[in-house]
Amino acid sequence: MRARRLRLGLYADEQRLAWVRSLVEDAIGSRHARIIGGTLAHTVDDELDFLVEQWTVEHPGQNSGSRQPVYMEVHLGCSLRTWRAIRKAVLTALCPEGSGPHICRVPWTVG
C-alpha cells in the first residue's frame, strides 16, 4: 500500500463538508484502504471562484450563508486500483445525475 491523495475543491459550509466527508468514508467502506490523514484549507486567492459563481448561477437570489471555497484533502493508504475505485465512487456520489445538466448539492472540482 502506498500513500495516495484525494483532493477536492468545494464551495461548502460545515454541514455540506460533513456530508462530503461521509461520502469519502462510505466510498472507502469495505475496500482495502485506510485514511491516514487529511487537511481542510480555506482558499485565500481566486482559485475556486468559479465554484462560487456556479453556486450563484444555480441559486439566483439566494444567500450563500456560511459557504466558503475550501480544499479538502484526504490521504489514503491503498493501492492505485483501490484509489481509483474510491475516487470514482466519491465523484459519482457528488453528482449522481451524471454529466447532464443539473444543480450540484455542493459545487466541486477534483484536483
Residue pairs with C-beta under 8 A, 6 or more apart in sequence:
1 32
1 33
1 77
1 78
1 79
2 77
2 78
2 79
2 80
3 36
3 75
3 76
3 77
4 75
4 76
4 77
4 78
4 80
4 83
5 73
5 74
5 75
5 76
6 24
6 73
6 74
6 76
6 83
6 86
6 87
6 90
7 71
7 72
7 73
7 74
7 110
7 111
8 20
8 71
8 72
8 73
8 90
8 108
8 109
8 110
8 111
9 43
9 47
9 48
9 51
9 69
9 70
9 71
9 108
9 109
9 110
9 111
10 16
10 17
10 20
10 48
10 51
10 69
10 70
10 71
10 72
10 106
10 107
10 108
11 48
11 51
11 52
11 54
11 55
11 64
11 67
11 68
11 69
11 70
11 106
11 107
11 108
12 20
12 67
12 68
12 70
12 106
13 65
13 66
13 67
13 68
14 66
16 67
16 105
16 106
17 40
17 70
17 72
19 105
19 106
20 72
20 94
20 106
20 108
21 72
23 90
23 93
23 94
24 35
24 74
24 86
24 90
25 35
26 89
26 93
27 85
27 86
27 89
27 90
27 93
28 34
28 35
28 76
28 86
31 78
31 82
31 85
31 86
32 78
32 79
32 82
33 76
33 77
33 78
33 82
33 83
33 86
34 76
34 77
34 78
35 74
35 75
35 76
35 77
36 75
36 76
36 77
37 74
37 75
38 72
38 73
38 74
38 75
39 71
39 72
39 73
40 70
40 71
40 72
40 73
41 70
41 71
41 73
42 68
42 69
42 70
43 69
43 70
43 71
47 69
48 69
48 70
48 71
48 109
49 69
50 109
51 69
51 107
51 108
51 109
52 64
52 69
52 107
54 104
54 107
55 64
55 67
55 107
56 64
58 103
58 104
58 107
59 103
71 111
76 82
76 83
76 86
78 86
87 110
91 110
94 104
94 105
94 106
94 108
95 102
95 104
